[in-house]
Amino acid sequence: MTESTDDILTRPLGVPEAEAPDQPGRRFGCLVAGVRRPRIAGGAIMAALLATAGLVVALGDPTGGEPRAEAKITLREPMPRSAPPAPVVAAAPIAATQPGTSPLQRSAEEIETASGVTVVRPAGSGPTDAVLIRVPPPNVARLAPAPDPRISEAGRHGLMPKLGEGRVRALDVYARTEEPGTGPRIAVVITGLGVGQAATAGATARLPAAVSLAFLPYGGEAERSAARARDAGHEVFLQLPMEPFDYPDSDPGPQALLTALKGPENADRLAWALARFPGYVGVANFMGSKLMADAAFEPVLREIGARGLGFLDDGTAAKAASAPANKARTPIARAEIVLDATPRADAIDAALAQAEARARANGFVLVSASGAALSVDRIARWAKDLDARGLRLVPASVALRGARDKRVSTAD
């Protein structure tokens, strides 16, 4: 038989055909040729699949054969480092605050101003954004939560106080309890708060909790400021903008009650003011010398009393010779001394001394002051050793409720 051309070309020269060794390439070629047959190739694939499935079932690891790496983690004690110096914090009670953009938060500069602490820094530097937290002392009196559903109702401008069943009054529910003790008593109310945040924070933080605070209905911060004051133990009043004699040269602001308005219009403006924030024990005037001397004030006063509130005259307006009749017998009190009528430190100190003398003579006196920084500073200094002088601070609501001997003499 004639040899094929492939055999002639692949056989080594000089080697007989019978003695030619079996070439590896030839064996591989035979294997590939066999695998190319359909039956043999199919059987091989099935055998490989069955072998793989058997390994998965036997080992129970679908990821068997994949590369793995293990790392051992050892926990070590942190390197000791010196603790940062503790921030200087004033002792006055105030809710925890921190810097940020939320309306509930205040800047470090406002907190520092409110604390009354004098900080000396190098030229050109200012307060940092460090978080300052003041924890109220455990003996701070907690006021009743507001709003109380028993004495609240929805009005056309929002939630307003009402007289509850059994004649439960906001004047009693939201008032700060008078601490037990003996001796002459002085009640102080600070007005004009809720608009200037630095002044409001200063009065809330620096003044004793027994000092009452009155908030204007204007501004988006009134509700939050009043809530913070109540959290610090201060009872609060709502200030009602009313027409003065020199209106409009002196303008109490929008929604002010005016003598020229009809009864329903003033009633609507009163309802708007009453819905600004909850938790107040009564209403105090903001200006209002003309309205309080006019017959238009009588229905306003009647509505205030019908809602379980009292009315406090801060004493800044001259007392009218003939005030409107209080037919509804709404609780009324008038401050006998305006401490900062002359806004100088020596004049305020003299007015405080006068208040002490009147308290010793009559047993009780109600005084008022604005929330100006100078006024708050002088009152805070004066109140530090008041107990040592045999005098007691009491909330202003004492002048509006309780036995008759607790009322201010000029309120009648």
QUILIN-V578915 format. One record per helix or strand. SS is the DSSP state (hx for helix, st for strand). FROM is the first residue (numbers start at 0). LEN is the number of residues. If there is no record, write none. Layout:
ss->{SS;SS}
from->{FROM;FROM}
len->{LEN;LEN}
This chain:
ss->{hx;hx;hx;hx;hx;st;st;st;st;hx;st;hx;st;hx;st;st;hx;st;hx;hx;st;st;st;hx;st;hx;hx;st;hx;hx;hx}
from->{4;23;37;107;148;151;157;163;167;169;184;196;211;221;235;256;262;279;288;295;309;331;336;344;363;372;386;391;395;403;408}
len->{6;12;22;8;3;4;4;1;1;4;9;10;5;10;7;1;12;8;4;11;4;3;2;18;7;11;3;3;4;3;3}
